[in-house]
Amino acid sequence: MNKKITLNNLSQFYKNEKKLSQFLVDMQDSNYFFDKVSDVTVSNILAFSKVLSVRNTKNIGKIDFILN
């Protein structure tokens, strides 16, 4: 597959890469970007993951069960 890359493509790639790398550097202070998740939320997600069952079948594909 032949694809020609122009100077404009290269400069746009560089600008996007620079923004992404700055974002990753700033992520070290994660409170700046994300709110803290409460312990109740984490326990609810873990409880749901314990009762969720996904099975593959030959006839109809995947089946999702909530075992409650």
C-alpha positions as CSV (number, residue, x, y, z in Angstrom):
1,M,0.0,0.0,0.0
2,N,1.6,3.3,-1.1
3,K,0.6,6.4,0.8
4,K,2.2,9.7,0.3
5,I,2.8,11.8,3.4
6,T,3.0,15.6,2.8
7,L,4.8,18.1,5.0
8,N,1.4,19.3,6.3
9,N,0.6,15.7,7.4
10,L,3.9,15.5,9.2
11,S,3.5,18.9,10.9
12,Q,0.0,18.0,12.1
13,F,1.2,14.7,13.4
14,Y,4.0,16.5,15.3
15,K,1.5,19.0,16.9
16,N,-0.8,16.2,18.0
17,E,2.1,14.2,19.4
18,K,3.3,17.2,21.3
19,K,-0.2,17.8,22.8
20,L,-0.5,14.1,23.8
21,S,2.9,14.0,25.4
22,Q,2.1,17.1,27.4
23,F,-1.2,15.5,28.5
24,L,0.7,12.4,29.7
25,V,3.2,14.5,31.7
26,D,0.3,16.4,33.3
27,M,-1.4,13.2,34.2
28,Q,1.0,12.7,37.1
29,D,-1.2,15.1,38.9
30,S,-4.3,13.1,38.2
31,N,-6.5,15.2,40.5
32,Y,-6.2,17.9,37.9
33,F,-8.0,15.9,35.3
34,F,-10.2,13.4,37.2
35,D,-12.4,13.6,40.3
36,K,-11.7,11.0,43.0
37,V,-14.0,7.9,42.8
38,S,-15.8,7.2,46.0
39,D,-15.4,3.9,47.8
40,V,-19.1,3.1,47.5
41,T,-18.8,3.4,43.7
42,V,-15.8,1.0,43.6
43,S,-17.6,-1.5,45.8
44,N,-20.8,-1.3,43.6
45,I,-18.7,-2.0,40.5
46,L,-17.0,-5.0,42.2
47,A,-20.3,-6.4,43.4
48,F,-21.8,-6.2,39.9
49,S,-18.7,-7.9,38.4
50,K,-19.2,-10.8,40.8
51,V,-22.8,-11.4,39.7
52,L,-22.3,-10.9,36.0
53,S,-21.8,-14.1,33.9
54,V,-21.1,-14.0,30.2
55,R,-21.2,-17.4,28.4
56,N,-20.5,-18.4,24.8
57,T,-23.0,-20.7,23.1
58,K,-22.8,-22.5,19.8
59,N,-26.3,-21.5,18.6
60,I,-26.8,-17.9,19.6
61,G,-23.5,-16.5,20.5
62,K,-22.9,-14.8,23.9
63,I,-25.4,-14.8,26.7
64,D,-25.2,-12.3,29.6
65,F,-26.6,-13.4,33.0
66,I,-27.0,-11.4,36.2
67,L,-26.9,-14.0,38.9
68,N,-28.8,-12.4,41.7
